[in-house]
């Protein structure tokens, strides 16, 4: 009950006492941290569609509502908006098979609970949440009306190799950083069943996109789907602030996937690059890997225009 109250309080603060209704739904009644979703209702009927908005790794629904007004603004435009949390809670990777199963369970629950079978739906996500929705869209029987991802890693062969390089060449992942780099390597090896050198086929099969997969098997599931990816490739900031070069940035995956989709015939695949829009709340600190790089109103117009 305390956690639920915090969600309501955060929501009210960021919507300036909006009358919109928010609800947290638990699929497992005894667990408030996983297999659940926060739903933001439009003020009135009919709904224009419904959107699954997936947080980044480590983010709660409250974090999303703090960092962006997008779920509030989509609800204001008549789109039922759902922020899901999967089987590993905020530590879910999203693109792996267990997370995708948890995602489908949430989609089915929302669809049946609100009788949305005849309504179009959209998918969007930030960082690892974008990886999640791209993978979901590739394999979904009922395709979303449109998909968007915000600065998302897509090629986990590249992600693994760049993380390994950070550890081996630059000494990242020490105890002061709680071994986050080593943790990421371990999780990816677990999901993929090995390293890119020992289980490359799994990296091709499970990743939303693979630069080295010349069959382009994963992304062929997106040939008929409008998709846009947002990214702010401020390489100088990454070099100065994080000692990270372009090999460690998602721009490689994002630009390559969009390029391949366009060359395969998807003329509604778009990469949107921004400049100096990335800032994080509550202190408004500069960070190009942020929800704020999105022009929310323009994005919502794009979603509603898809036919």
Rosetta blueprint (number, residue, H / E / L):
1 X L
2 X H
3 X H
4 X H
5 X H
6 X H
7 X H
8 X H
9 X H
10 X H
11 X H
12 X H
13 X H
14 X H
15 X L
16 X L
17 X L
18 X L
19 X L
20 X L
21 X L
22 X E
23 X E
24 X E
25 X E
26 X E
27 X L
28 X L
29 X L
30 X L
31 X L
32 X L
33 X L
34 X L
35 X L
36 X E
37 X E
38 X E
39 X E
40 X E
41 X L
42 X L
43 X L
44 X L
45 X L
46 X L
47 X L
48 X L
49 X E
50 X E
51 X E
52 X E
53 X E
54 X E
55 X L
56 X L
57 X L
58 X L
59 X L
60 X L
61 X H
62 X H
63 X H
64 X H
65 X H
66 X H
67 X H
68 X L
69 X L
70 X H
71 X H
72 X H
73 X H
74 X H
75 X H
76 X H
77 X L
78 X L
79 X E
80 X E
81 X E
82 X E
83 X E
84 X E
85 X E
86 X E
87 X L
88 X L
89 X E
90 X L
91 X L
92 X L
93 X L
94 X L
95 X L
96 X L
97 X H
98 X H
99 X H
100 X H
101 X H
102 X H
103 X H
104 X H
105 X H
106 X H
107 X H
108 X H
109 X H
110 X H
111 X H
112 X H
113 X H
114 X L
115 X L
116 X L
117 X L
118 X L
119 X L
120 X L
121 X E
122 X E
123 X E
124 X E
125 X E
126 X E
127 X L
128 X H
129 X H
130 X H
131 X H
132 X H
133 X H
134 X H
135 X H
136 X H
137 X H
138 X H
139 X H
140 X L
141 X L
142 X L
143 X L
144 X L
145 X L
146 X E
147 X E
148 X E
149 X E
150 X E
151 X L
152 X L
153 X L
154 X L
155 X L
156 X H
157 X H
158 X H
159 X H
160 X H
161 X H
162 X H
163 X H
164 X H
165 X H
166 X H
167 X H
168 X H
169 X H
170 X H
171 X L
172 X L
173 X L
174 X L
175 X H
176 X H
177 X H
178 X L
179 X L
180 X H
181 X H
182 X H
183 X H
184 X H
185 X H
186 X H
187 X H
188 X H
189 X H
190 X H
191 X H
192 X H
193 X L
194 X L
195 X L
196 X L
197 X L
198 X L
199 X L
200 X H
201 X H
202 X H
203 X H
204 X H
205 X H
206 X H
207 X L
208 X L
209 X L
210 X L
211 X L
212 X L
213 X L
214 X L
215 X L
216 X L
217 X L
218 X L
219 X H
220 X H
221 X H
222 X H
223 X L
224 X L
225 X L
226 X E
227 X E
228 X E
229 X E
230 X E
231 X E
232 X L
233 X L
234 X L
235 X H
236 X H
237 X H
238 X H
239 X H
240 X H
241 X H
242 X H
243 X L
244 X L
245 X L
246 X H
247 X H
248 X H
249 X L
250 X L
251 X H
252 X H
253 X H
254 X H
255 X H
256 X H
257 X H
258 X H
259 X H
260 X H
261 X H
262 X H
263 X H
264 X L
265 X L
266 X L
267 X L
268 X L
269 X E
270 X E
271 X E
272 X E
273 X E
274 X L
275 X L
276 X L
277 X L
278 X L
279 X E
280 X E
281 X L
282 X L
283 X L
284 X L
285 X E
286 X E
287 X L
288 X L
289 X L
290 X L
291 X H
292 X H
293 X H
294 X L
295 X L
296 X H
297 X H
298 X H
299 X H
300 X H
301 X H
302 X H
303 X H
304 X H
305 X H
306 X L
307 X L
